[in-house]
Amino acid sequence: MVEPIPPITLPPAKHPEQEAVWLQAKLQQWLDEEFLPEPANHRIAERAAQIYMRQRMEDENDLGSLVIAIISEMQAYDFSDSFYGEFAIANAVSDLLMDSLGIDRCCGQ
């Protein structure tokens, strides 16, 4: 039988505003490097960081729940001037957070 993937829990947020600033900068860097640097990248990263910060201020520490919140709330965002969508953004946030925690995301490990 296949074992379920255990949840990833972030440490409690001591400074969610600082986390959001870090996330916004890292996400914008990723967006700029993945395709093209464009003004929409800043707005997308800013919005995702706002969602993240609010969730963390509400004591959300589960990475899966954070990803779902970003997907849900970014569905209302107008991505028409970008190459991205809500799933790409949420997955990028997840990858950045796992990298920051030193979690190897290769091959489901």
N, C-alpha and C positions, 0 to 999 in steps of 0.2 A: 504494500500500500504506500502511496506517495504521502510524504509528510508535508503538512501545510507550512508555508513560509511564515516564520514568526514575525509579529509586528515589530516595527522599528519605532522606538520611543525616544524623542528628543529630551535632553535635560530640561528641567523647568526653566522658563524664560526669566532671567533676572533683569535684562535690559532689552525688551522687545523692539524698542525704537532703534537701537544700535544694530540688532539682528536684521531689521528691515532695511537699514541703510546698506549694510553689507550685501544682503540679498539683491537689492536693486542694482548695485554696482556690478556684482557677479553675473546677474541675469542679463543685464544690458551688454556686458562684455561678450557673453555667450551668444546672444542674438546677433551682435555686430560681426562676430567671427564666423558664425554658422552660414550666413548668407551675405548680406550687405549692411554696412552701417547706414541706418536711415532714421529720420526723426521719430517714426512710429515706435522704434525699439525702446526709446526712453520712456514713452508713455505706457507701453506694455509692461516694462519692468517696474515702473512706478506703481501701476495698478496692482500687479501681482504682489509687490512688497506691502502695499496697504492691506490687502486681504490677509496676507501672512501675518502681519503685525497685529491686526485685530483678532485673528484666531489665537495667536500666542497670548495676547492680553486676556483672552477668555479662558486661559489655561489649557489650550489644546496642545498636547505633546505628541500625539500619535501621527506619524508621517502620512499614513494612508488617509486619515481624516483631513489632514491639511491639503493633500493632493485633491481630494474630492471637493473640498471647499473652493479651491482655486478653479477647478473645472467648472463647478456650478456657477460661481460668480462671474467668471470670465466669459460665460456663454452670452451674457448681455453686452460684452465689449464688441465694438465694431473693428474687426480685423481686416476690413476691405483694403486698407493701405499697407498691408503687411503680408509676408509669406507664411505667417504662423496662424495657429488656432489655439483654443483653450487647452487641448490635450498636449500639444507640444510644449506649451508654457508650463503646465503642471508637471510634466515629466522632467523638464529641464530643472525646475525648482527642486524636485525630488533628487535628481542626480547631484545637484550642487550641495544640497544638505547632506546627502550620504557621503560625498567627498569630504565635506568639512568635518564629518564625524570619523573619517578614516575607514568607512565601510566599503569594501570591495564590491562593486555592483556587477562584476563580470560573471556571467554564467549562473546567475541565481544564487551565488554564494553570499 
